[in-house]
């Protein structure tokens, strides 16, 4: 299964928070059970790229992932790149439900 597309359009230096509610079906009747899972998300300049921003991810069971980006994370953030959200379930199965492009707009205030 291919990941759903979710692009990140960021303004350098700003804080962001996203909430993703994950479902097994398009009718949103079957929750993805995140109990015991490890959720990770990264921004990179390109797939397998060396510039890596590790986003903060928190799980609220059964099926919610909260992801945050803080101003200090921009130190390593490329102006354009890619990102994805990967889940390692308790049974060691791995899935990537979301991925997309990243575009960072340069800020003006405090851009020094």
Buried (B, 14 or more C-beta within 10 A) or exposed (E): EEBEEBEBEBEBBEEBEBEBEBEEEEEEEEBBBBEEBEBEBBBBBEEEEEEEBEBEBEBEEEBBBBBBBEEEBBEBBBEEBBBBBBBBBEEEEEBBBBBBEBBBEEBEEEEE
